[in-house]
Amino acid sequence: MPPKPKFTREQVIKAAYEICRRCGVEGVTANELKTALGTSASPIFTLFSSIEEIRGEVRKYAMELYTAETNRAFEYTPAFKQFGNLMISYANKEPHIFKLLFMQKSERECTYDEMMEKFGDGVKACIPLIEKDYGLSEKQAKLLFKQIWLYAYSLATLCANGVCVFTPQEINQMIGQQFMATYDYIVAGKGDELTVIPEKNSKE
């Protein structure tokens, strides 16, 4: 008869989350969990089938916390800009969790739209807000969101990897500059234009 668990699934997941915050998802191991929970491995694996299952549950829990954090953007105007600010700030504050959520290799290659589907309703809610706040069509709002999200993601990745650290003022300024440049380009009707493709110089 398997030993009776001394803790709940939720307690194991929270302990694993704290390990992930410090060491990254690879640090979530049976030995680390045993130490954190003060137990042997047997009670843990009466609740979960494997470490991979625990890591998967940690990712779900982390996404819930991240979504709650970034959804605070809707308390601000413009909400969309604050969404980008919070995303980069989160990568600064929780680099290992950001990597777990946004920098894990997918099981298969996916498109940008498929990737966005994984990020929940908070992302989708930005589109009608952009339409309302800036008088854009749905198509224009989606293009603006895509360009700024990818820019913010790039900055956040630099932060999560320890390449750069940005102050809140720098983040706000950079997001604002990129936003206005992209917005002006879109409202000028150039959103569908092809950019110049570099061509190799011909030899004289």
C-alpha positions in Angstrom: 0.0 0.0 0.0 1.5 3.4 -1.0 2.4 5.8 1.7 -0.3 8.4 2.5 0.7 11.8 1.1 1.7 14.3 3.7 0.8 17.2 1.4 -1.6 18.1 -1.4 -0.9 18.4 -5.1 -1.1 22.2 -4.8 1.6 22.2 -2.1 3.9 20.2 -4.3 3.3 22.5 -7.3 3.9 25.6 -5.2 7.2 24.1 -3.9 8.2 23.2 -7.4 7.3 26.7 -8.6 9.6 28.2 -5.9 12.5 25.9 -7.1 11.8 27.0 -10.7 12.0 30.7 -9.6 15.5 30.1 -8.2 17.0 27.5 -10.5 14.9 27.3 -13.7 12.6 24.4 -14.7 15.5 22.0 -15.0 16.1 22.5 -11.3 12.8 20.9 -10.5 14.0 17.4 -9.7 12.9 14.7 -7.3 15.9 15.5 -5.0 15.1 19.2 -4.9 11.5 18.5 -4.1 12.4 16.0 -1.4 14.5 18.7 0.3 11.9 21.4 -0.1 9.1 19.3 1.3 11.1 17.4 3.9 10.1 14.0 2.7 11.1 11.0 0.6 10.2 10.7 -3.1 7.5 8.1 -2.5 4.8 10.4 -1.2 5.4 12.9 -4.1 5.0 10.2 -6.7 1.7 9.0 -5.2 0.3 12.4 -6.3 2.2 12.7 -9.7 3.3 10.2 -12.2 6.6 11.9 -13.1 8.8 15.0 -12.8 7.6 16.0 -16.2 4.0 16.0 -15.0 5.0 18.3 -12.1 6.9 20.6 -14.4 3.8 20.8 -16.7 1.7 21.7 -13.7 4.2 24.3 -12.6 4.0 25.9 -16.1 0.2 26.1 -15.8 0.4 27.6 -12.3 3.1 30.1 -13.5 0.9 31.2 -16.4 -2.0 31.9 -14.1 0.2 34.1 -12.0 1.7 35.8 -15.0 -1.7 36.5 -16.5 -2.9 38.0 -13.2 0.1 40.2 -13.1 -0.1 41.5 -16.7 -3.9 41.8 -16.7 -3.3 44.8 -14.3 -2.6 46.6 -17.5 -6.3 47.0 -18.1 -6.4 49.3 -15.0 -4.3 51.8 -17.0 -4.7 54.0 -20.1 -3.4 53.2 -22.6 -3.7 49.6 -21.5 -1.8 48.2 -24.4 1.3 50.1 -23.7 1.2 49.1 -20.0 0.8 45.5 -21.1 4.2 45.7 -22.8 5.8 47.5 -19.9 4.6 44.8 -17.5 5.8 42.0 -19.7 9.4 43.4 -19.8 9.3 44.2 -16.1 8.2 40.6 -15.4 11.2 39.3 -17.3 13.5 41.5 -15.3 11.9 40.3 -12.0 11.3 36.6 -12.8 13.8 35.6 -15.5 13.4 31.8 -14.9 9.6 31.9 -14.9 9.6 34.1 -18.1 11.9 31.5 -19.8 9.5 28.7 -18.7 6.5 30.5 -20.1 7.9 32.0 -23.3 11.3 30.5 -24.2 10.7 26.7 -24.2 11.0 25.0 -27.5 7.6 23.9 -28.9 6.9 20.2 -29.7 6.3 21.4 -33.2 6.9 24.6 -35.2 4.0 26.9 -34.9 2.9 30.2 -36.5 2.6 33.5 -34.7 -1.2 33.1 -34.5 -0.9 29.6 -33.1 1.5 30.9 -30.5 -0.8 33.7 -29.5 -3.6 31.2 -28.9 -1.5 29.7 -26.0 -1.4 33.0 -24.1 -5.0 33.3 -23.2 -7.8 35.9 -23.1 -5.6 38.7 -21.8 -3.8 39.0 -25.2 -7.0 38.8 -27.2 -8.6 41.5 -25.0 -5.9 44.0 -26.2 -7.2 44.1 -29.8 -10.6 45.7 -29.2 -8.9 48.1 -26.7 -6.5 49.2 -29.4 -9.4 49.7 -31.9 -11.3 51.8 -29.4 -8.3 53.9 -28.0 -6.7 54.6 -31.4 -9.6 54.5 -33.9 -8.1 51.6 -35.8 -9.8 48.8 -37.8 -9.5 45.3 -36.4 -6.9 44.5 -39.1 -4.8 47.5 -38.2 -5.1 46.8 -34.5 -3.9 43.2 -35.0 -0.9 44.5 -37.0 0.0 47.1 -34.4 -0.3 44.5 -31.6 1.8 42.0 -33.4 4.7 44.5 -34.1 4.7 45.9 -30.6 4.3 42.5 -28.9 7.3 41.1 -30.8 9.4 44.2 -29.9 8.4 43.9 -26.2 9.2 40.2 -26.3 12.6 40.9 -27.7 13.4 43.3 -24.9 12.0 40.9 -22.4 14.2 38.1 -23.7 17.3 40.3 -23.3 16.3 40.9 -19.7 15.5 37.2 -18.9 18.9 36.1 -20.3 20.8 38.7 -18.3 22.0 40.5 -21.4 20.5 43.9 -20.5 18.7 45.5 -17.6 16.3 48.3 -18.3 14.8 50.8 -15.8 11.1 51.3 -15.8 11.7 54.7 -17.4 13.8 53.2 -20.2 11.1 50.5 -20.9 8.3 53.1 -21.0 10.3 55.3 -23.4 11.3 52.5 -25.7 7.9 51.0 -25.9 6.4 54.5 -26.6 8.9 55.3 -29.3 8.3 52.0 -31.1 4.5 52.3 -30.7 4.4 55.8 -32.2 6.6 54.8 -35.1 4.5 51.7 -35.9 1.2 53.6 -35.4 2.2 56.4 -37.8 3.3 53.8 -40.4 0.0 52.0 -40.1 -2.3 55.0 -40.2 -0.4 56.3 -43.2 -1.7 53.3 -45.0 1.6 51.6 -45.4 0.9 48.5 -43.3 0.6 46.2 -46.3 3.6 47.6 -48.1 6.6 45.3 -48.7 9.8 46.5 -47.2 13.0 46.8 -49.2 14.7 43.4 -49.7 18.5 43.7 -49.6 20.1 42.6 -52.9 23.7 41.7 -53.4 25.7 44.5 -55.0 26.7 43.6 -58.6 30.4 43.7 -59.3 31.6 46.5 -61.5 
